[in-house]
Amino acid sequence: RSLAPTPSPRPTDQGAIAPDNKEFSGFIFKIHANLDPNHRDRIAFLRVCSGEFRRNMYYHHVRLEKEVRFSTPTTFLAAQKTIVEEAWPGDVIGLFDTGNFKIGDTLTEGSRFNFRGIPAFSPELFRELINKDPMRSKQLEKGIRQLTDEGVAQLFTQSIGSKKVVGCVGELQFDVIRYRLEHEYGAVCEFQTIQAHKACWLTSADPVALQEFIRVKGLQILQDKDGLPVFMAPSAYMLDLERRNNPAIEFHTTSEFRTAQAQ
């Protein structure tokens, strides 16, 4: 291990964590559903940032405020999966997940802090998700949530009604999602173009002003997967206009503001 380059310190909402810190910490940077389609498994990939990770030890899931234990932490080399007993800063391990993890989640030995630098950005393209087979609605719901958990796209749900909007950074991602929904979940869908320029997370020091804006905008307000309000701006002009007309409200095009608020 001494021949490997030393990992860099990682920023958190309570200062940087150095790799030589004795207490274990790490964060989830990727999630992959159906890595093995025959077993329907879901793997959360953890990067160890400090201390030592040990198999079967209990660790603190900061967001959920619960203790979690992993009996089969795994490393992947080509098609080979190997259970690991321990891991060190810079190592990446796969944790079998039943839906507890989201990208950016932090694990520690008990400390309450969150790693920074993994924000969700406003996508460039937006499409409404249309279910082509109502008999497979449950499969579609499960599939789109698991696939967007992987971080390849973002899911927004209309606060009034149940319209779902998927945001991506490239057109090809919609084709990939459509293919995987059909072949991994048996759900058939199509994506319909909508008029949307940016997804803006909303905050305000004035909760009354925020709630009034959400009420007035109605169908243009959606929720992200964490239930946070998002304003779907139809154009750059309208976004600029809303910012000028609503100075008490902040329009964020990245979810990094949540980490800053925790400081």
VOSE-813697 format. One line per 2 residues: number of its first residue (from 1); their letters; for each residue z negated, x negated, y of N, C-alpha, C. Coordinates in nm, 3 decimals. Atoms other than C-alpha are relative to their C-alpha. Layout:
<nodes>
NUM = A = Z:X:Y:Z:X:Y:Z:X:Y | ... .
</nodes>
This chain:
<nodes>
1 = RS = 0.000:-0.082:-0.121:0.000:0.000:0.000:0.000:-0.086:0.126 | 0.009:0.084:-0.119:-0.054:-0.292:0.236:0.138:-0.038:0.054 .
3 = LA = -0.134:0.035:-0.045:0.325:-0.351:0.251:0.064:0.111:0.083 | -0.057:-0.113:-0.073:0.391:-0.007:0.400:-0.042:-0.006:0.146 .
5 = PT = 0.038:-0.003:-0.141:0.398:0.035:0.778:-0.116:0.096:0.023 | 0.116:-0.083:-0.030:0.079:0.182:0.923:0.044:0.127:0.072 .
7 = PS = -0.035:-0.124:-0.071:0.116:0.551:1.018:-0.058:0.000:0.141 | 0.047:-0.009:-0.139:0.078:0.630:1.388:-0.109:0.106:0.013 .
9 = PR = 0.096:-0.107:-0.029:-0.213:0.830:1.532:0.074:0.130:0.030 | -0.062:-0.131:-0.022:-0.142:1.203:1.552:-0.078:0.078:0.106 .
11 = PT = 0.070:-0.076:-0.104:-0.219:1.419:1.858:-0.057:0.131:-0.054 | 0.063:-0.128:0.032:-0.459:1.713:1.819:-0.048:0.063:0.129 .
13 = DQ = 0.054:-0.065:-0.119:-0.615:1.962:2.057:-0.135:-0.057:0.040 | 0.125:0.068:-0.036:-0.923:1.734:2.060:0.020:-0.151:0.007 .
15 = GA = -0.029:0.142:-0.008:-0.753:1.398:2.108:0.073:-0.049:-0.124 | -0.078:0.056:0.110:-0.559:1.168:1.877:-0.089:-0.031:-0.121 .
17 = IA = 0.067:0.035:0.125:-0.659:1.120:1.512:0.068:-0.123:-0.057 | -0.055:0.125:0.053:-0.612:0.764:1.388:0.003:0.005:-0.152 .
19 = PD = -0.010:-0.003:0.146:-0.501:0.705:1.027:-0.120:-0.065:-0.070 | 0.116:0.064:0.063:-0.809:0.486:0.964:-0.128:0.081:0.017 .
21 = NK = 0.115:-0.091:-0.006:-1.042:0.777:1.044:-0.040:0.035:-0.144 | 0.043:-0.017:0.139:-1.253:0.819:0.728:0.009:0.145:-0.047 .
23 = EF = -0.005:-0.141:0.040:-1.246:1.199:0.733:0.144:0.043:-0.025 | -0.135:-0.047:0.032:-0.945:1.356:0.564:0.048:0.104:0.100 .
25 = SG = -0.067:-0.105:-0.077:-0.703:1.554:0.777:0.150:-0.007:-0.029 | -0.145:-0.006:0.020:-0.343:1.664:0.743:0.053:0.133:0.049 .
27 = FI = -0.059:-0.125:-0.048:-0.098:1.935:0.845:0.122:0.036:-0.082 | -0.117:-0.053:0.070:0.168:2.154:0.689:0.121:-0.010:0.092 .
29 = FK = -0.119:0.016:-0.085:0.510:2.055:0.821:0.124:0.068:-0.058 | -0.116:-0.067:0.061:0.739:2.238:0.579:-0.049:0.092:-0.109 .
31 = IH = 0.029:-0.093:0.109:0.729:2.535:0.344:0.133:0.035:-0.066 | -0.124:-0.033:0.072:0.984:2.607:0.073:-0.031:0.104:-0.107 .
33 = AN = 0.014:-0.105:0.100:1.002:2.932:-0.121:0.104:-0.019:-0.109 | -0.094:0.004:0.113:1.163:2.947:-0.466:0.060:-0.139:-0.021 .
35 = LD = -0.049:0.134:0.029:1.188:2.571:-0.507:0.053:-0.005:-0.143 | -0.050:-0.022:0.135:1.224:2.661:-0.874:0.021:0.150:-0.016 .
37 = PN = -0.025:-0.144:0.006:1.396:3.004:-0.887:-0.052:0.067:-0.126 | 0.049:-0.058:0.125:1.279:3.051:-1.246:-0.148:0.036:0.007 .
39 = HR = 0.144:-0.023:-0.007:0.914:3.047:-1.138:-0.045:0.065:0.130 | 0.034:-0.065:-0.127:0.928:3.198:-0.787:-0.115:-0.070:0.071 .
41 = DR = 0.110:0.071:-0.063:0.698:2.925:-0.664:0.027:-0.024:0.148 | -0.007:0.026:-0.144:0.625:2.854:-0.301:-0.083:-0.125:0.026 .
43 = IA = 0.065:0.129:-0.020:0.540:2.501:-0.195:-0.018:-0.026:0.150 | 0.029:0.044:-0.137:0.371:2.395:0.129:-0.013:-0.151:-0.003 .
45 = FL = 0.001:0.146:-0.002:0.432:2.031:0.214:-0.098:-0.049:0.107 | 0.106:0.052:-0.086:0.132:1.849:0.363:0.020:-0.147:0.027 .
47 = RV = 0.000:0.142:-0.037:0.142:1.522:0.553:-0.145:-0.043:0.024 | 0.136:0.052:-0.017:-0.183:1.327:0.518:-0.002:-0.088:0.125 .
49 = CS = 0.007:0.073:-0.128:-0.286:1.193:0.861:-0.117:-0.096:0.007 | 0.117:0.089:-0.001:-0.628:1.038:0.798:-0.082:0.023:-0.126 .
51 = GE = 0.089:-0.013:0.114:-0.884:0.975:0.527:0.073:0.002:-0.133 | -0.054:-0.005:0.136:-0.822:1.040:0.159:0.000:0.143:-0.051 .
53 = FR = -0.010:-0.131:0.064:-0.697:1.359:-0.005:-0.026:-0.019:-0.149 | 0.030:0.008:0.143:-0.838:1.417:-0.353:0.024:0.136:-0.066 .
55 = RN = -0.025:-0.121:0.079:-0.733:1.666:-0.615:-0.133:0.070:-0.032 | 0.113:-0.087:0.034:-0.976:1.957:-0.679:-0.116:-0.004:0.099 .
57 = MY = 0.102:-0.002:-0.104:-1.177:1.887:-0.363:0.023:0.122:0.090 | -0.012:-0.110:-0.096:-1.249:2.171:-0.120:0.027:-0.055:0.139 .
59 = YH = -0.032:0.039:-0.137:-1.092:2.137:0.225:0.001:0.124:0.089 | 0.012:-0.111:-0.096:-1.119:2.346:0.540:0.136:0.036:0.059 .
61 = HV = -0.123:-0.054:-0.060:-0.821:2.561:0.640:-0.040:0.051:0.138 | 0.052:-0.026:-0.134:-0.874:2.563:1.017:0.041:0.137:0.052 .
63 = RL = -0.044:-0.129:-0.055:-0.662:2.866:1.110:-0.069:0.118:-0.067 | 0.061:-0.110:0.074:-0.805:3.089:0.837:-0.151:-0.010:-0.007 .
65 = EK = 0.144:0.025:0.007:-1.155:2.938:0.861:-0.053:0.029:-0.140 | 0.043:-0.017:0.138:-1.187:2.923:0.484:0.018:-0.131:-0.075 .
67 = EV = -0.010:0.119:0.083:-1.232:2.660:0.216:0.106:0.022:-0.107 | -0.107:-0.010:0.099:-0.937:2.592:-0.013:-0.004:-0.122:-0.091 .
69 = RF = 0.000:0.109:0.099:-0.897:2.381:-0.327:0.134:-0.001:-0.071 | -0.132:0.015:0.062:-0.585:2.247:-0.498:-0.014:-0.076:-0.131 .
71 = ST = 0.014:0.061:0.132:-0.579:2.179:-0.870:0.125:-0.074:-0.043 | -0.126:0.064:0.041:-0.214:2.072:-0.891:0.079:-0.053:0.120 .
73 = PT = -0.080:0.060:-0.108:-0.115:1.875:-0.578:0.110:-0.086:-0.062 | -0.119:0.053:0.068:0.232:1.741:-0.649:0.082:-0.089:0.093 .
75 = TF = -0.103:0.077:-0.070:0.477:1.473:-0.544:0.133:0.027:-0.070 | -0.133:-0.031:0.052:0.851:1.519:-0.590:0.089:-0.123:0.013 .
77 = LA = -0.098:0.107:0.000:1.103:1.255:-0.688:0.120:0.050:-0.079 | -0.117:-0.065:0.060:1.449:1.397:-0.755:-0.046:0.132:-0.061 .
79 = AQ = 0.040:-0.126:0.063:1.388:1.676:-1.008:-0.137:-0.012:-0.067 | 0.127:0.024:0.066:1.061:1.524:-1.130:-0.117:0.038:0.090 .
81 = KT = 0.123:-0.035:-0.070:0.726:1.674:-1.027:-0.116:-0.070:-0.068 | 0.114:0.074:0.054:0.412:1.466:-1.070:-0.128:0.044:0.070 .
83 = IV = 0.129:-0.034:-0.059:0.053:1.579:-1.018:-0.068:-0.127:0.047 | 0.065:0.118:-0.057:-0.135:1.338:-0.792:-0.151:0.023:0.006 .
85 = EE = 0.147:-0.006:-0.007:-0.507:1.260:-0.797:-0.050:-0.027:0.141 | 0.043:0.034:-0.135:-0.525:1.120:-0.444:0.122:-0.030:0.086 .
87 = AW = -0.108:0.030:-0.094:-0.313:1.070:-0.133:-0.062:-0.057:0.127 | 0.050:0.075:-0.115:-0.345:0.857:0.180:0.087:0.024:0.122 .
89 = PG = -0.080:-0.022:-0.122:-0.224:0.860:0.543:0.145:-0.045:-0.015 | -0.142:0.026:0.013:0.154:0.877:0.553:0.061:0.064:-0.123 .
91 = DV = -0.050:-0.065:0.122:0.181:1.039:0.208:0.034:0.147:0.027 | -0.036:-0.142:-0.005:0.346:1.378:0.164:-0.021:0.058:-0.139 .
93 = IG = 0.026:-0.064:0.129:0.225:1.610:-0.111:0.036:0.148:0.009 | -0.032:-0.141:0.007:0.329:1.957:-0.222:-0.118:0.079:-0.053 .
95 = LF = 0.112:-0.086:0.039:0.066:2.230:-0.247:0.054:0.137:-0.037 | -0.045:-0.133:0.040:0.136:2.545:-0.445:-0.072:0.104:0.085 .
97 = DT = 0.053:-0.089:-0.103:0.088:2.831:-0.200:0.026:0.145:-0.036 | -0.014:-0.143:0.027:0.028:3.203:-0.244:0.017:0.079:0.130 .
99 = GN = -0.020:-0.068:-0.127:0.096:3.281:0.122:-0.106:-0.031:0.103 | 0.107:0.036:-0.094:-0.202:3.113:0.291:0.048:-0.085:0.116 .
101 = FK = -0.039:0.101:-0.097:-0.002:2.858:0.487:0.114:0.044:0.091 | -0.110:-0.006:-0.094:0.216:2.855:0.795:0.027:-0.142:0.048 .
103 = IG = -0.032:0.132:-0.053:0.397:2.556:0.941:-0.090:-0.031:0.119 | 0.092:0.040:-0.106:0.156:2.365:1.164:-0.146:0.015:-0.038 .
105 = DT = 0.140:-0.016:0.041:-0.161:2.463:0.972:-0.066:-0.135:-0.026 | 0.076:0.124:0.014:-0.431:2.195:0.968:-0.104:0.015:-0.111 .
107 = LT = 0.107:0.010:0.099:-0.656:2.096:0.676:-0.089:-0.117:0.037 | 0.095:0.107:-0.029:-0.973:1.890:0.729:-0.113:0.005:-0.103 .
109 = EG = 0.120:-0.004:0.084:-1.300:1.806:0.557:-0.107:0.090:0.059 | 0.096:-0.090:-0.063:-1.474:2.050:0.790:0.012:0.007:0.150 .
111 = SR = -0.017:0.001:-0.146:-1.382:1.957:1.147:0.094:0.113:0.043 | -0.082:-0.108:-0.055:-1.231:2.229:1.367:0.091:-0.055:0.109 .
113 = FN = -0.101:0.039:-0.098:-0.922:2.090:1.536:0.137:0.032:-0.058 | -0.137:-0.030:0.043:-0.548:2.151:1.520:0.095:-0.110:0.044 .
115 = FR = -0.103:0.096:-0.037:-0.265:1.903:1.512:0.100:0.067:0.093 | -0.096:-0.050:-0.098:-0.020:1.942:1.797:0.139:-0.054:-0.032 .
117 = GI = -0.134:0.057:0.010:0.351:1.882:1.832:0.091:0.070:-0.098 | -0.088:-0.074:0.090:0.491:2.146:1.595:0.021:0.140:0.058 .
119 = PA = -0.016:-0.132:-0.062:0.579:2.426:1.838:0.121:0.075:-0.055 | -0.117:-0.082:0.030:0.814:2.715:1.770:0.078:0.018:0.129 .
121 = FS = -0.083:-0.011:-0.118:1.101:2.703:2.017:0.080:0.130:-0.004 | -0.086:-0.118:-0.005:1.305:2.998:2.135:0.135:-0.034:-0.062 .
123 = PE = -0.130:0.026:0.063:1.615:3.018:1.914:0.114:0.015:0.101 | -0.119:-0.011:-0.084:1.966:3.001:2.057:0.081:0.126:-0.031 .
125 = LF = -0.077:-0.116:0.044:2.113:3.291:1.858:-0.093:0.105:-0.058 | 0.084:-0.110:0.048:1.967:3.632:1.778:0.088:0.105:-0.068 .
127 = RE = -0.072:-0.104:0.072:2.080:3.890:1.522:-0.101:0.102:-0.053 | 0.084:-0.102:0.062:1.934:4.221:1.411:0.024:0.002:-0.150 .
129 = LI = -0.008:-0.003:0.146:1.857:4.232:1.038:0.021:0.144:-0.045 | -0.034:-0.134:0.048:2.024:4.535:0.877:-0.010:0.003:-0.152 .
131 = NK = 0.016:-0.016:0.144:1.917:4.645:0.529:0.115:0.084:-0.055 | -0.115:-0.070:0.058:2.224:4.743:0.323:-0.035:0.077:-0.127 .
133 = DP = 0.042:-0.070:0.122:2.025:4.873:0.025:-0.145:0.045:0.017 | 0.137:-0.049:-0.023:1.721:5.090:0.113:-0.089:-0.005:-0.123 .
135 = MR = 0.080:0.006:0.123:1.611:5.080:-0.252:-0.063:-0.138:-0.019 | 0.052:0.137:0.014:1.543:4.707:-0.209:-0.074:-0.043:0.127 .
137 = SK = 0.067:0.029:-0.127:1.343:4.731:0.114:-0.117:-0.097:-0.018 | 0.115:0.088:0.023:1.033:4.564:-0.033:0.046:-0.143:-0.024 .
139 = QL = -0.052:0.135:0.028:1.239:4.272:-0.162:0.051:-0.065:0.128 | -0.050:0.054:-0.127:1.405:4.232:0.178:-0.115:-0.044:0.089 .
141 = EK = 0.117:0.032:-0.083:1.070:4.239:0.358:-0.067:-0.128:-0.048 | 0.063:0.120:0.055:0.918:3.981:0.125:0.088:-0.122:0.022 .
143 = GI = -0.091:0.112:-0.011:1.227:3.763:0.132:0.012:-0.055:0.140 | -0.020:0.049:-0.137:1.276:3.747:0.508:-0.127:-0.065:0.052 .
145 = RQ = 0.125:0.061:-0.045:0.908:3.671:0.563:-0.019:-0.138:-0.064 | 0.016:0.130:0.065:0.903:3.392:0.307:0.101:-0.101:0.052 .
147 = LT = -0.102:0.093:-0.047:1.228:3.240:0.429:-0.028:-0.045:0.143 | 0.033:0.041:-0.137:1.121:3.245:0.794:-0.128:-0.082:0.003 .
149 = DE = 0.117:0.088:0.011:0.789:3.091:0.687:0.043:-0.145:-0.016 | -0.048:0.136:0.021:0.997:2.788:0.591:0.035:-0.070:0.131 .
151 = GV = -0.029:0.059:-0.130:1.077:2.736:0.959:0.148:-0.012:0.031 | -0.145:0.010:-0.025:1.457:2.762:0.926:0.046:0.104:0.102 .
153 = AQ = -0.032:-0.106:-0.096:1.452:3.073:1.147:-0.131:0.064:0.044 | 0.117:-0.072:-0.047:1.213:3.293:1.340:0.022:0.149:-0.010 .
155 = LF = -0.008:-0.144:0.017:1.134:3.658:1.283:-0.078:0.069:0.112 | 0.063:-0.080:-0.105:1.059:3.904:1.563:0.015:0.147:-0.039 .
157 = TQ = -0.001:-0.141:0.036:0.967:4.269:1.505:-0.024:0.084:0.125 | 0.013:-0.084:-0.118:1.011:4.540:1.765:-0.133:0.074:-0.003 .
159 = SI = 0.131:-0.066:-0.009:0.677:4.679:1.884:0.014:0.151:-0.014 | -0.029:-0.143:0.013:0.827:5.029:1.915:0.110:0.014:-0.105 .
161 = GS = -0.096:-0.005:0.110:0.998:5.105:1.585:-0.020:-0.120:-0.091 | 0.015:0.108:0.099:1.055:4.856:1.306:0.120:-0.093:-0.004 .
163 = KK = -0.117:0.087:-0.003:1.370:4.673:1.413:-0.042:-0.145:-0.013 | 0.029:0.141:0.021:1.368:4.313:1.294:0.114:-0.084:0.057 .
165 = VV = -0.096:0.092:-0.059:1.541:4.036:1.486:-0.026:-0.139:-0.053 | 0.010:0.137:0.051:1.608:3.695:1.334:0.063:-0.093:0.102 .
167 = GC = -0.052:0.098:-0.095:1.652:3.397:1.564:0.026:-0.132:-0.069 | -0.038:0.128:0.060:1.832:3.078:1.461:0.057:-0.092:0.108 .
169 = VG = -0.060:0.095:-0.094:1.963:2.764:1.629:0.148:-0.020:-0.028 | -0.141:0.015:0.034:2.301:2.779:1.453:0.049:0.116:-0.084 .
171 = EL = -0.060:-0.114:0.071:2.538:3.039:1.309:-0.012:-0.015:-0.152 | 0.003:0.023:0.144:2.534:2.879:0.963:-0.131:0.046:-0.062 .
173 = QF = 0.129:-0.039:0.056:2.165:2.959:0.921:-0.002:0.147:-0.041 | -0.006:-0.141:0.039:2.240:3.332:0.913:0.069:0.016:-0.134 .
175 = DV = -0.070:-0.006:0.128:2.484:3.276:0.627:-0.090:-0.047:-0.113 | 0.092:0.053:0.102:2.224:3.071:0.438:-0.107:0.104:-0.032 .
177 = IR = 0.105:-0.100:0.022:1.956:3.337:0.487:0.057:0.119:-0.077 | -0.063:-0.113:0.069:2.194:3.616:0.378:0.021:-0.033:-0.148 .
179 = YR = -0.026:0.041:0.138:2.290:3.421:0.065:-0.130:-0.007:-0.079 | 0.127:0.016:0.073:1.931:3.336:-0.029:-0.070:0.134:-0.021 .
181 = LE = 0.060:-0.132:0.018:1.809:3.692:0.028:0.065:0.073:-0.118 | -0.069:-0.069:0.109:2.074:3.822:-0.211:-0.026:-0.066:-0.134 .
183 = HE = 0.006:0.069:0.129:2.050:3.554:-0.480:-0.142:-0.034:-0.045 | 0.137:0.032:0.039:1.675:3.482:-0.473:-0.091:0.123:0.000 .
185 = YG = 0.086:-0.119:-0.011:1.534:3.826:-0.384:0.071:0.129:-0.037 | -0.074:-0.121:0.035:1.810:4.069:-0.478:0.011:0.099:0.114 .
187 = AV = -0.007:-0.086:-0.118:1.822:4.206:-0.122:0.131:-0.025:0.073 | -0.129:0.012:-0.068:2.154:4.277:0.050:-0.017:0.041:0.146 .
189 = CE = 0.016:-0.030:-0.142:2.170:4.263:0.428:0.123:-0.047:0.077 | -0.097:0.057:-0.092:2.393:4.196:0.723:-0.070:-0.026:0.133 .
191 = FQ = 0.057:0.032:-0.131:2.326:4.054:1.069:0.091:0.055:0.109 | -0.075:-0.064:-0.108:2.431:4.247:1.377:-0.035:-0.068:0.132 .
193 = TI = 0.022:0.068:-0.128:2.477:4.074:1.712:-0.070:0.092:0.099 | 0.068:-0.074:-0.106:2.242:4.186:1.989:0.010:-0.079:0.130 .
195 = QA = -0.003:0.068:-0.129:2.232:4.107:2.358:-0.137:-0.062:0.026 | 0.127:0.071:-0.021:1.959:3.844:2.389:0.030:-0.143:0.043 .
197 = HK = -0.018:0.135:-0.054:1.936:3.521:2.586:-0.111:-0.093:-0.045 | 0.116:0.082:0.037:1.584:3.390:2.520:-0.112:0.089:-0.050 .
199 = AC = 0.125:-0.063:0.041:1.269:3.488:2.336:-0.112:-0.071:0.076 | 0.105:0.059:-0.085:0.976:3.434:2.574:-0.137:0.054:-0.041 .
201 = WL = 0.138:-0.037:0.026:0.613:3.435:2.465:-0.068:0.028:0.133 | 0.060:-0.046:-0.124:0.397:3.610:2.724:-0.149:-0.029:0.004 .
203 = TS = 0.144:0.015:-0.025:0.057:3.514:2.866:-0.026:0.035:0.145 | 0.037:-0.027:-0.138:-0.132:3.605:3.180:-0.151:-0.008:0.014 .
205 = AD = 0.143:-0.001:-0.031:-0.471:3.550:3.340:-0.045:0.141:0.037 | 0.027:-0.140:-0.036:-0.447:3.920:3.434:0.042:0.090:-0.116 .
207 = PV = -0.036:-0.081:0.117:-0.462:4.127:3.112:0.058:0.136:0.035 | -0.053:-0.130:-0.041:-0.393:4.450:3.301:0.149:-0.013:0.035 .
209 = AL = -0.140:0.022:-0.036:-0.070:4.310:3.446:0.086:-0.024:-0.124 | -0.074:0.029:0.123:0.035:4.184:3.102:0.027:0.128:-0.078 .
211 = QE = -0.017:-0.124:0.075:-0.024:4.519:2.932:0.096:0.095:0.071 | -0.092:-0.086:-0.075:0.162:4.701:3.210:0.144:-0.047:-0.018 .
213 = FI = -0.134:0.055:0.022:0.461:4.468:3.172:0.050:0.037:-0.139 | -0.036:-0.034:0.137:0.461:4.524:2.796:0.035:0.149:-0.011 .
215 = RV = -0.026:-0.144:0.004:0.445:4.902:2.848:0.133:0.034:0.065 | -0.123:-0.032:-0.075:0.726:4.910:3.104:0.124:-0.048:-0.073 .
217 = KG = -0.119:0.059:0.064:0.961:4.684:2.906:0.031:0.061:-0.136 | -0.023:-0.079:0.120:0.916:4.885:2.587:0.082:-0.068:-0.108 .
219 = LQ = -0.085:0.047:0.109:1.210:4.810:2.357:0.037:-0.147:0.011 | -0.028:0.143:-0.014:1.252:4.459:2.498:-0.118:-0.087:-0.041 .
221 = IL = 0.118:0.074:0.046:0.906:4.361:2.371:-0.003:0.001:-0.152 | 0.013:0.016:0.144:0.885:4.227:2.017:-0.125:-0.081:-0.029 .
223 = QD = 0.113:0.082:0.042:0.613:4.053:1.820:0.049:-0.109:-0.093 | -0.034:0.105:0.094:0.637:3.718:1.648:-0.083:0.020:-0.127 .
225 = KD = 0.067:-0.018:0.129:0.494:3.663:1.299:-0.151:-0.006:0.010 | 0.145:0.003:-0.022:0.148:3.605:1.444:-0.048:0.119:0.082 .
227 = GL = 0.037:-0.117:-0.076:0.155:3.934:1.632:-0.005:-0.021:0.150 | 0.001:0.028:-0.144:0.200:3.772:1.974:0.119:0.068:0.069 .
229 = PV = -0.109:-0.069:-0.070:0.407:3.960:2.235:0.108:-0.096:0.047 | -0.116:0.080:-0.038:0.755:3.825:2.302:0.096:0.089:0.078 .
231 = FM = -0.100:-0.072:-0.080:0.993:3.938:2.576:0.138:-0.053:-0.035 | -0.136:0.039:0.035:1.354:3.935:2.460:0.088:0.018:0.124 .
233 = AP = -0.077:-0.006:-0.124:1.540:3.850:2.781:0.148:0.017:-0.031 | -0.141:-0.024:0.032:1.895:3.993:2.773:0.096:-0.101:0.062 .
235 = SA = -0.088:0.097:-0.066:2.037:3.729:3.009:-0.084:-0.097:0.081 | 0.070:0.099:-0.083:1.944:3.421:3.210:-0.036:0.061:0.136 .
237 = YM = 0.026:-0.064:-0.129:1.973:3.628:3.528:-0.121:0.092:-0.008 | 0.111:-0.094:0.014:1.733:3.895:3.400:-0.132:-0.073:-0.023 .
239 = LD = 0.122:0.078:0.021:1.482:3.633:3.285:-0.051:-0.054:0.133 | 0.038:0.052:-0.131:1.485:3.473:3.629:-0.054:0.112:0.089 .
241 = LE = 0.044:-0.114:-0.080:1.449:3.815:3.791:-0.140:0.045:-0.040 | 0.132:-0.042:0.047:1.150:3.910:3.574:-0.107:-0.101:0.040 .
243 = RR = 0.096:0.102:-0.042:0.981:3.580:3.652:-0.036:0.016:0.148 | 0.025:-0.015:-0.144:1.019:3.639:4.025:-0.075:0.130:0.031 .
245 = NN = 0.065:-0.129:-0.024:0.908:4.003:4.005:-0.139:0.011:-0.062 | 0.129:-0.006:0.070:0.607:3.929:3.782:-0.069:-0.136:0.005 .
247 = PA = 0.060:0.134:-0.014:0.434:3.617:3.919:-0.130:-0.017:-0.077 | 0.126:0.011:0.073:0.113:3.698:3.731:0.021:-0.028:-0.149 .
249 = IE = -0.030:0.018:0.142:0.288:3.660:3.396:0.075:-0.130:-0.022 | -0.070:0.124:0.037:0.394:3.335:3.233:0.094:0.029:-0.116 .
251 = FH = -0.103:-0.019:0.103:0.713:3.334:3.026:0.023:-0.136:-0.067 | -0.010:0.128:0.071:0.703:3.057:2.763:0.116:0.004:-0.099 .
253 = TT = -0.110:0.007:0.097:1.011:2.950:2.567:-0.037:-0.087:-0.120 | 0.053:0.068:0.118:0.796:2.756:2.318:-0.141:0.049:-0.024 .
255 = SE = 0.133:-0.048:0.033:0.480:2.858:2.135:-0.106:-0.109:0.012 | 0.097:0.108:-0.016:0.314:2.524:2.214:-0.113:0.040:0.094 .
257 = FR = 0.104:-0.043:-0.094:0.119:2.708:2.486:-0.127:0.041:-0.073 | 0.118:-0.043:0.074:-0.114:2.838:2.213:-0.095:-0.116:-0.025 .
259 = TA = 0.083:0.118:0.022:-0.236:2.486:2.138:-0.067:-0.042:0.129 | 0.057:0.039:-0.129:-0.285:2.411:2.506:-0.115:0.092:0.039 .
261 = QA = 0.105:-0.094:-0.033:-0.495:2.726:2.545:-0.128:-0.029:-0.076 | 0.118:0.027:0.082:-0.728:2.608:2.269:-0.082:-0.117:0.052 .
263 = Q = 0.070:0.117:-0.051:-0.824:2.296:2.463:-0.110:0.042:0.096 .
</nodes>
